[in-house]
Amino acid sequence: MNFLWFYIAVALAFSDIIHSHIMWRIFNNFYILLAGLIHNTVHSPLQTWIIHELIEAIFHFCVISLLFFSFKIGMAAAFIHFVIDVSHTILIRDLPPIPHRALHFVIESAFFMLIYGL
């Protein structure tokens, strides 16, 4: 059986952890300033949030594309991660870190299993 789906889901989980670490620990002040600039440009918290999620999706696209040498895999990973982030933020307000990671991993695994595991 092809385990590419599993490797992509694991890599995407690590990419999410790396993104959180880089943005909230290393570039925290820049990230807050960027959010303020985006908010002042679009004048809407909803649009600011969507732009934030799009920037995060671009980060995941770059990491996964480089890791697997495939724009197609990178695009699929960024897309599913974006959809899950937007969906669970709307439907499930406050999700602790471990259930948040588990939710992403289960749905992303199922998504990539449908594409690469069958």
Secondary structure, 3 states (H helix, E strand, C coil): CCCHHHHHHHHHHHHHHHHHHHHHHHCHHHHHHHHHHHHHHHCCHHHHHHHHHHHHHHHHHHHHHHHHCCHHHHHHHHHHHHHHHHHHHHHCCCCCHHHHHHHHHHHHHHHHHHHHHC
